[in-house]
Amino acid sequence: MSIKISRAFEKAGIPNMPMVRRHILDSLKKTGADLEKLSSTEISYIIKGLHIGYHDAKGSQQADYMADMDCVWIGGGVEKLIPIPALKSIETTVTYEKINNQNWKVTHYKMDFAERA
């Protein structure tokens, strides 16, 4: 990645996550823009637009399995990227409670997961 493109990512506020940047670079290439003729600031606006569009589209989805990143995007107001190992670490416990003379099944979820990057 060139210094100009690296600066553009910094100006656009894109985190230094290789998978995210690779995805944006792939999309940037599809625009057909002549990046050599653009400044890092101009490129940063394109990058930021791609990033916003991506997250807006993701936000409209309820969930999306992303095999290439080994995670699941949860939309629907949660707006989080959750690693598959974190989801696999969820423990469930089922109990029953009597409420108004009816038995209710109660499922408790517990997750203890730490990711180091």
Secondary structure, 3 states (H helix, E strand, C coil): CCHHHHHHHHHHCCCCCHHHHHHHHHHHHHCCCCHHHCCHHHHHHHHHHHHHHHHHHHHHCCEEEEHHHCEEEECCCCCEEEEHHHHHCCEEEEEEEEECCEEEEEEEEECCCCCCC
